Amino acid sequence: MTRSAALFAEAKTLIPGGVNSPVRSFRAVNREPVFMASANGAYISDVDGNTYIDYVGSWGPMILGHNHPEIREALISAAGKGLSFGAAAEGEVAMARLLTGLVPSLDMVRMVNSGTEAAMSALRAARGFTGRDKIMKFAGCYHGHSDGLLVKAGSGLLSGSAPDSAGVSKAAASDTLVAGYNDLSSVERLFTQHQGQIAAVIVEPVAANMGVVLPEAGFLEGLREICRREGSLLIFDEVITGFRLGLSGAQGLYGVTPDLSVFGKIIGAGMPVGAYGGRRDVMELVSPSGPVYQAGTLSGNPVAMAAGICQLTYLRDNPQVYTALNALGTALFTGLAEIAQNAGCTVNSIGSIGSLFFTDAPVKDYASAVRADTKRYAAYFAALLEQGVYQAPAQFEALFVSYAHGEAEITKTLDAARSFFATEGRRTA
């Protein structure tokens, strides 16, 4: 029995499903999970001594790669002064100064502990500002596991939503409306149906939780105009895209300004941290300035702030990082598209994130994404893992390239993919 297998067997007796986050279970690829022991640069190693090229990168925040020496030293220095204060500290101010300086739409920000908490809090602020109860999200977009956001789209797209998790009350889900990504007509219909009731529209400007799905021309601009017209706030969830697609995130890349923005672990170089922010008139309603309550003992944790400040400052001062990231992403995803073009697959990508879908139809929304063949993806995942390439253990996740990746890693990955499709072709011939 491998060490991973032994750990999983024990974990199942102590932790629900044996893991502390569902995707780690590897159920989507019909395997038992690999337990990781260490990571450095573009590589991650498991407890059995196997080392892999890593395209998960702690789900995106490791832009500079794992265990970057400058970030590591910043963490060690901060930890030497204390792990948590539960009080105001200089690092919080430095981080707020940095974020508001990099993202033009941010007049003010509030630190929290995760992307889930940031999204939940931004929606509460939007409700407090507008005096309205309903919010709109998009099928296939994930904004964390707070009750009101765990809802199905289903066939009842325009007639309300049902809970998508046990333990979520119908009342909690009833104020969440679900529209179709890249479908402005569905947005318009929901606003007509719920006139004057929608506090905010929350969207991943580049969807990355149904696999990577890009916004079609005019979609984000259309959301901006509709929200302005209807008196609703537009919230960009940049947990994935913030500081990965550029210093000002997807909003800077596409030139669309939201009212509020949500960030996660990417502002902490992978540490447990998040933030939400935006217009001053909205953010000044947050306690203790205003009546919208939100609090957290660990918010603005000094160690997390030190790590995030180090990474964001490095990105600001070294613009060549984004040039290299985009070049590496282009090499990987263009290469995958060429290899898989006759294998019934589609590749979506932007910059250093992308997805290989096992469907030959264009993927532009949730309905087209879920047509992908998850059994083929599971076989692909297993084949690449055996060849030393670790990617998301689920079809509907993104691949992340880091600054630590290089030509050798991209070449090995493409060779592994080429080998899989050649072998798959022989098996089906």
N, C-alpha and C positions, 0 to 999 in steps of 0.2 A: 504494500500500500504506500502510495506517495505521501509526503508530508502534507500536501494540500488536501488530499482525500481524508487523512486522519483529522486534520483541523476542521474540515467541513462536517465530518461525522460528529465531532464533539460540539461544534457550534450549533448544530441542529437541535441539540438538547438544551441549549442555553439561550439562543437567540431565535426569534421567529423566522423560519425558513433558513436559518443558518447564516443570515447576512443582515447588515444594518441599512441596506438600501436595495430595493428589489432587483435592479438590473445586474447587481453583482452575483446574483444566483446562477447566471448563465442559462436559465431555463429557456430563454428565447432562442438559444442555439443548441438546446438539447444536450447540455454537458453539465458537469459539476464545475464549480468555480475554481479558478486559480488564485491562490493566496500569494500576495506580493510581499516582498521583504525589503526591497530597496529600489531606488531609481536615481539615475544620474544622466544628465544631458538628454539625448534622444532615446535612452534605453531604460527598461524596467526589468527587474529580476524577481523571480518567484522563490518560494521557500525551498524548492527542490533544486535550486541552482541553475535553472534555465533563464536565459536573458533574451529579451525581445526588443525589437524596434517598437517604440510606443507611439500610437496615434490616438490614444485616449487623453493623455496629458491631464489627468484628474478632471476630465470633462471640460477642458478648454483653457484654464487659467495659466498653464505653464507655457506662456508665450516664449520665454527665453530658454525653455527646457527645464528639466528637473535639477534641483539642487544647485542652482546658479551660485557661483562663489560669492558674488556681491550681496545677493539676497540672504544667503546663509550667514554671512558675517553680520549683516544688519539684524537678523533674528537673534543671533547669539548675543550681540551687544545689548539689544533691548531686553532679552530674557534675564540678563545679568542685573538689570535694574528692578526686576519684579515682573511677575507674570500677569497680574491683573490688579487694577486699583479700585474699580467701581467708583471712580471719581473723575472729574475733568482732568485731561492731560494735554500736553502740548501737541502730541502726535495727531490728535483729532483735528486740531486747528490746521496743522500742516497738511493733512490729507484733504480737508475741506477746501483749503486754498488751492491745492493742486488740482482737484477735480473741477472746481468752478473755473479755473484757468484754462483747462484743457477742453471742456465741453461747453460751448457757448450758451446752450439752453439752460444751464444750471446757474441760477441766481443764489440758491441756497441748497444745502444737502443735509441729510440726517443719516448717521451711521447706524447700521443694524448688524445682524449676525449671519444672514443668509439671503439668497435670492428670494426664497419663499417669503421670508419676513418682509423684505423690501417691497415685493409686489402687493402683499396683503396690506401693508401700511400705506402705500401709494393710493390704493383704492379707497381706503378709509379717508384719507385726506381729500380725495376727489369727491366723495360723498359729502363730507363736511363742507366743502367749498360750494358745491352746487345745490345742496339740500335735496338731492335726488337719491334714490335707492338702487336703481338697476345699473348693471355694468354689462358691457358687451366684450366677448372674447371671440376667438376664431378656432374652429375645429382643427385639431392637430397642434395647436400652440399650447405649450405648457408654461405655467407661471408659478409652479410650486404646488404644494399639497394642502393649502388652506381650503376649508370646506367649500366656500363659494365658487372656487375655480375648478373643482373636480366634478365636471358635468359632461354629459354626452351631447353630441350633436344629433346623430341618428337621423331618422326621417322627419322628426319634429323640429326641423331647423328653425322655422319661424313661429313656432307655437309654444315656446317655453322649453325648459330643460329638465332632465332627470338626473339624480345623483349618479356618478360613475364610480362610487366607492361605498361599500358598506360603512355605516357609521356617520354618513352625511345625511342630514335631514332634508326632506323635500323643501322645507322652508328656507334652508340655507342656500339651496340650489335655485330656488324660484326666482331670485333676482338676477340670475346670470343668464344672459342671452348669448346664443352661439351663432355666429355668421360663418360664411365660407371664405377662407383665405383666397385672396385675389378675385373676390367677387363683390364688387361695390354695390351691385343691385341688391344683394342679400342684406347689406348694411342699410341701404336706403329703406328697404321694406321693414326692417326692425325698428328703425326710427319712426316710420309712419305708424306702425302698430303700437308703439310705446311712446307716443308724442309727449315730450316734456318730462320724461321719467328716467332717462339714461344719464347717469353721472359721468361715465367715462367709457372710452373704448381702449382696451389694452391689447397690444399686438407685439409679437416678435417682428421687428422690421425685416429681418431675414429669418424665416422660420428654420429652426434647427432641432426640433424635437419630434418631427415626423420624418426624420432625415432632413437634409438641407433643401429648402424650397425658397427660391428667390421671389421677391415681389415683382409682379409684372409692371410694365411702364404705366405710370399714372395711379397705381394702387395706393401707395403711401400718400401721394399728393391728394388723392381723392378723399382719403380718411381725414387728412388735415382740414380740407375745405368743409366736409360734412360736419365735423365736430365744431368748427368755428361757427358754422351756420346754426347749428342746433344748441349751442351753448353747453356742449359737453367737453370734457377734457380728453386730450389724446395722450396716452401713456405708451412709451416705447419700453419694452422689456429688452434691455441690452445685456442681460446676464451672459449670453454667449457672444454677442457681437461687439460689446463695448470694449474698446482698446485693442481688440483683435483685428478688426477691419480698418483701424486707423485710430489716431489719438482722440478723435471726436466720435468714434463709433459709426454705426450705420447711419445715424442721423446726419453726420457730417458727410459721409460718402454719397448719400442720396439727396442731400440738401433739403430735408424736411425737418422742421422744428417741432418737437412734441411739447406739451405743457409740463409733463412729468416724465422722468426716466428712472429706470430700475437697473441696478447693477448687483453683481454677486461676487463670488470668490475671486474673480479676475482682478478686482481692485486690491486684493490681499495676496497676490502671487500664489494663490491656492489655499491660503489660510481661511478659516471660517469667518467670513465677513460679507457684508452687503451694504448697499446704500440706496436711498431714493432721494430725488431732488428735482428742482425745476423752478417754476415761476415763484417769485418772492411772495406775491399776494396769496398763493396757495400754501406755500411752506410756512408762512407766518401764522397759519392756523394750527400748526402742530404744537402740542404741549411742550414746554410751559408757556410759549408765546400765545397760544390760542386754545380752543376747546377740543381739538382732535387729539385724543390721548394715544401715546405710544411711548414705550420705555424699554430698557434692557440693561441689566447689570454689565454685560460683556460688550455692549455696543461701544465701538471705538477702542477696543482692546489694544493696549500699547504694543504688544508683540505683533499683532496682525497689522496695525498701522505702519510699523517699521518695515515689514515685508512689502506691503503695498506701495508705500512711498518710494522704496528702493526700486521696485520694478517699473512703476509709472515714470519716475524720474529718468531711469535708464532709457525707456522708450522715447521720452520727450527729447532727450539729449543725443540720441543715436538714430536718426531717421533712416539709416541704412537697414535697420532691422526690418521695417515694413517692406522695403524693396526686396530684401532677401526672402522674407516670408512669402510674398506674393509670387516670386520666381519659383520657389520650392513648391508652392501649391499648384502653380500652373504645370510644372513638370510632372507632379504626381497625378493630378486629376486628368490632364490631357492624355497622359500615358495610359491611365486606366480606361479612359473612353476609347482610345484606339484599340486596346487589347480586347475590350468587351463589346466592340461595336457590332460584331456578328454573333453575339451570344445572347441576344435578347435582354440587354441591360441598358440602363440610362445612368449617366453621371451628371449630377448637379454640383456646382461649386462656385465659390466666390472667395478670392484671396486664399487664405490658408485653411479654409474649412470646406468640406464637401462630403458627398455621399454617393456610393455606388448602389443603385436600386436594381433589383432583379426583376425588372419589367421593361419591355421595349417601348412603352408609351411614355410621352412626356409627363413629368411629375410636377404639377403646379399647385396642388392642394391636397387636403387629407384624403379625399376619395381616390385620387389617382395614386397617392403614395401607398395606400393599403392594398393596392393590387399587386404589389411586389411579392415575389415568391420567397417566403421566409425560410422554407426548407432548403432552397438553393443557397440562400445566404448562410444558413447554419453550416452547410457543407464547405462553403467558401471560408468562413471564419475558422473552422477546424483545420483546413488545409494550410491556411496562412500561419496559424498559431504553431503548427508543427514545423513550419519553415522559419520560425523566429520572428513573426510579425504579429503584434498584438493590436487589435482594433476593437471597436465597440462590440460587445457581445449581444447585439441586437440590430436588426435591419434598420430600425427607425431612429438611429442616432447619427451623429456627425463624426467624421475623422478630423483630427486636429494636427496640423504640422507646426513644429516649433522652430525657433531660430537655431536650435542645436542640431536639427536634422541637416543632412548634407547630401551631396550627389550620391555617395555610396549607399546611404540608407534608402533613398528614393529608388535607385537602381535595383537593390535587393528586393524591395517591395514589389516593384513592377515585374521582376523575374518570377517572384512567387505567384503573383496573380496570373501571369502568362502560363505558368506550369499548371495551375488549377484549371484554367479554361481549356488547355490542351488535353488534360486528363479527362475532364468532364465531357469533352467532345467525343473522345474515344469510347467512354462508357455509354453514351447515348447513341452512338452510331449503329 
